[in-house]
Amino acid sequence: MDDVRFVLRPREADGLPEIIPLIGGESLVTLVDAYELGAGMEPAGDAYGGLVPGSFRFGPFDQHFLSGGKGPKGAVLGCGCGEWGCWPLLARITVGERVVVWDQFEQPYRRERDYSGFRALRFGRRQYGAALQSLCFEVAALGLDEMS
């Protein structure tokens, strides 16, 4: 199983809070950048950033990361510019009794990109829930109760 944490931190460019998933302590942004660069994708590297709460209308954070958003796939990363719709990384989020899986990653503006070599991420349901709860506490402390 992978370990996940959701870090809420200020963006370097403008100080707005962004949510970055950490997988085993490493930023998902870094992992995806390395995969895309290794696969020879262009553009690649420094394209992604975290999800910026002010750019979203997906409802509560915990629900977004449990349901994948409004469609079969949800944004797990946004564009480096801060707008999720500009250059998102989408994943199917499947929640089971004991496991949460992120797989079928895609860049919707470059459908020819093949992410099948980017392994599925599998999280223990309890650990994933605790990470989401921690994120929700941080978000509430900043007064950002929802992605709105």
Secondary structure, 3 states (H helix, E strand, C coil): CECEEEEEEECCCCCCEEEEEEECCEEHHHHHHHHHHHCCCCCCCCCEECECHHHCCCECHHHHHHHCCCCCCEEEEEECCCCCCCCCEEEEEEECCCEEEEEEEECCCCCCCCCCCCCCEEEEHHHHHHHHHHHHHHHHHCCCCCEC
